[in-house]
Amino acid sequence: MKKLGFLLLIITMSSATVLSQKPVPKSVFSADLGVAVAYDEFALNSFEYDAGFATAGPNAEAGFLYYGRFAGISLGMAYTNIFFNEKAYQAEYDRVLSGYGENTVNAGNYHVFKLQAGLVLKVPEFRHTEVMLLFQTGYALCVHPELTVMNTELGEINSIAGTPGESITGTAGLKVNYWLSDRFGVTLNSSLNAVRPGFGDDTGPAGAFFLPMRYYTVDAGLVIRINAPAQ
Amino acid sequence: MVALLLGSCTGKRVNFDRGIIPPVPVSFSSVNSAFDDYNSDLRITWAEQTFSLFFSSNRNSFGDDFDVVSYIGTIYFDLIDGTFTMNSSGTGFDILETLNSSSNEFGPFFTDDEESDYPEPGDEGRFFFSSDRNGTLDIFCCRYNYEDVAYNPVGEPFPLDNLNTEYDEGYLTIHYDEVADHEVVYFTSDRDGTFDIWRATGEAGSLIDESSPVNITSMTQLNSSADDKCPYIDGNVMVFASDREGGYGGFDLWYSVWDGQQWMAPVNFGDKINTEYDEYRPVMVITDKHYFLNDMMIFSSDRPGGKGGFDLYYVGISGF
């Protein structure tokens, strides 16, 4: 709770700083679509600690930004769906069991739904272009792929239910807006994302586990200035 | 939820719900030597992941006579990367000084007559083995007490005169609960010309080593015209060695399942376990299914790739 309070204080102070800037700050709605790609342990395709066997998948984000010339705040939500690499996972079982029986892997996808808030640091607009850094934190609801591994000789080797897990999120991103008019523009985003949800595993020895999930996103979309000056 | 967010759980995602003993034979290199190592018996304490292993080896005499040697060690399965290891961490029990002689000692088989899940101080048991100290192979028994992770002999080994003949007898194993109130044992003997598997039933209420002359019959449904040796029973599965037709060369490993009334027709373990070389003296340990998905078998083989002569191998088996 102390951590959450500290974050709110920082956001409030940043808001006060932004509000004191001239000229009138922009209120911008942003929506974009793109792709998320797993990296670090989350993308490992071998039986190692924290290996996620995650690949890539679609990513969708929407948010509100309020900023002046140099800084601002942001609120956003995002949904990410990352595919589980069934083929690589099965290959690892084939390797460990040395061809004993036939292995079958059935897995769904990772899902991450995030609600975040944070700071915006930017350089002043030039040639209708804004370049800004976004640092956000918040809450994530993640879902582990429903996973079942069967071997024709041994039966069920591994299973994990597709249960939800919660996590604090951390995101650092670069966002470039190009304004086509006073009200509309296009945007390009790229961000690094980290969550570490705890998932239940009824059939495992510990009953639960944490899985570090790190992925980057590349999105493109639209920005709309809500408080555009009158023509 | 707060506890979940702040990370009170440190568990890792595992790729195996239970352990799996490698389904292809693995040389038990931490106990094998350049000499012949075979004829084992194994006790595993699953909750503690430890084992006690006894087997025959001619290492002590540098290739001359066989003695029973022993090891203790640990079993470990990594639920994340799927590696299985059996490492020895010590050797030697006092009972060996009582068992071994200048002759050959083969086929150890020890019981826990307290029938506890893991050995406890004060447990009593019987250590059966065969020895040719009297000329031909005979079955002997030595009683023991389990104390301080040690098998301490109680008295001297004595031959089982109700089973032994002027021919070779060895490799006694017990089939628990086959006949109510009677101890039923199986063993190998060549009293009919070739080595066959025989069955003996003790007197009501008596252990086999305390019984008067017992009822002994040849297991015709298991035996062949070739040599059938080294029966070993855990639960309702018997594993044994035979050089009968239908194998892959030399002695192969076979198994038979007790259906509650009789032993079913023997089945070869297949080419993942058997080779053109000799596979000998299988010992099966039914695992605690809370920890492992398959069962363990230890056997000896003179196949290439070992340390020399016969070596011990372990392998996971399933499907009975």
Interface residues (C-beta under 8 A of the other chain):
Chain A: M1 F47 E48 Y49 D50 E92 Y93 V96 L97 S98 Y100 G101 V149 E153 L154 G155 E156 I157 N158 S159 I160 G165 E166 S167 I168 R196 G198 F199 D201 T203 G204 P205 A206 G207 A208 F209 F210 L211
Chain B: M1 V2 L4 L5 G7 C9 T10 G11 K12 R13 V14 N15 F16 D17 R18 I20 P22 P23 V24 L79 I80 D81 G82 T83 K272 L293 N294 S318 G319
